[in-house]
Amino acid sequence: MIDELRATLDRHADDVRPRPEPYARVVRLRRRRRQQRVTVLAVVFVLLVTTPTIWLLTPPGDGPHQPAASVPAALLPLLRSPTRGSLAGDAAFLEVMRRRTAAEVGSVRGNPGDGPYMPTDPDRIKVLFAGDIGSRRYVLTAGMDGWPLKAAFLGDPGEGPEELYQTGSGSLEAAEETSFGTGDGVHPEESFLLLGPVGAVYEEGQAQWSSTGVTRTWHPVEVPDGYYAVVEVTRSQRLRVRLGDTVLREVQTYPADPGAAVGLDPKPYGGRGTAFPDVAEQVGSSLLRLTQLAGTGATLRVLWSSQVPAPGAAGATGRAATVQVVTTDGGGPYFTGIADADGNWRDHPTGSGFAAGPEQALIVMRLPSYAAEDNQRLQIIAPPAAVRAELVRDGQVEEVPLTKGAGWWTEAGKVTATVRAYDAAGNLLATAEFTDLLPPQCDRLNPPTCQAPEPAPSTPDAIGPTG
C-alpha cells in the first residue's frame, strides 16, 4: 500500500523509459502507484514513492533529431554542483559511468525532439551522485544539454561501474530523491537519498493536524556531506530542500516495517456499515504513517465501512473503510481504502482529506476501481441522523436516500456537485462541494498538491551547466 505513494510523481509519465528490475523493491516509484499497492495503502497524495520518476511504456520517436535547447535555469544549480557520494573522488569510476550512460541511455534517448534526452557524448554527462547507501551502491547521472534526462544505476557495495544495473531513466528534477529496498528479504529495510544543489537547505517538518488542514513547522537538518541519506528508514519524515526562498522539493519517507498494530475499534461510527477489523487496521496504519502520527498514541475512528462493488476486483467487490484521526477539535484527516478477496488494495484521490467530527462532517467520494475505468459508485458519509441527501448541479436537484447517514449513487464521467444532507425533520445538517476533477498529482492530505499549477515560461540559461 504505502510503498507506492501518490505522488506524487505523475508529472512526467510520458518522459521516461523502463529497464527490467533485478531487485525486489529496488526502486519505488511514487506516486504511484495507487493501482499497484499491496503492502500498505497510501499517495501519493506521493506515493508512492520512490524515485520521482515513472517508467515509460512507449518507445522513443523515430523522427529527425533536433538541436538541443538551453537547460532550464531551475536545473542549473544541481547540474553545476560537484558529484556527491563516497565514490565522488574516484575519477576512473565516474568516467566509466559517463561512458555507460552515453552508450546505454543516449543511444535510445538521444534526440532532443523527443523530450528529455541524454547526450551521446560522455563529456556532456554529469555524475550527480555515486556511492554506497546501506547495502546498495547507487549512481545517478544526467545530461547537461537541453531538457536533461537522468539515469539511475544500482548494485552491491564493492561492485565496479561495469557491474551496476541500470534501473531506469527520467526527467531531471531540481532536487532528486530515491528510495530502494535493502535487507535480506526476511527483514526488509528501506534506504533513502535526498539530493539538492550545493548551498541548499534541508529541513524536516513537524505537522499539526486539524479538521481543516495541516500546518508544518520546519527545522534545519544537518547534511555534512551535502546530501541527506538514511541507511535504514525507521520512521516517517516530511523533508524538503530549499534554495533561498524557493522550495525545490518536498517529500516523505516511509519505513519498510509498517509497525505495530494500531488497535482501533473497527465498528463504524453510528452503525454506518459493517465492521471489517483487518481492513480498518490496514487503513488506520496507513493513515498514521501518512500523517507521521505512528507511535504517538493518536486516536482513530472508523467513519464508515462496507462491502462495495469494485470493477476488476477479485469477486467484483471489495471491503472498504474510511478511518479518521481524531484531533483536538474533534475532527481530523481521513483516508479510505478497499481490499478485494485476494487482498489487493486500492484507494481513490477523492477518498481522503479533512473533515469535522462525525456529527457535523459530510464526506463525498468516488470509490476505488481495480480496472482502467472508474468505479461508477459515489459514496456519501453524512451525520448519522441524516436520512437523505440532495445533489445540486446546474440548478437541478437529485435526491439520494441515506441510512444512518450513509448512501450512494452511480454516475460515470467526472462529477461536480453540491451535496446537502438533511435529517427526518428537514433540517440541513451538513453541506459539501464535490468534484472528480482533481489535478493528477493531487494528494488531499497535502492540499497544495491539489491546486492547479500556474503555467510558467521556461527561463533557460545560455551559459549552461559546467562539467
Order of alpha helices (4+ residues) and beta strands (2+ residues): beta-alpha-alpha-beta-beta-beta-beta-beta-beta-beta-beta-beta-beta-beta-alpha-beta-beta-beta-beta-beta-beta-beta-beta-beta-beta-beta-beta
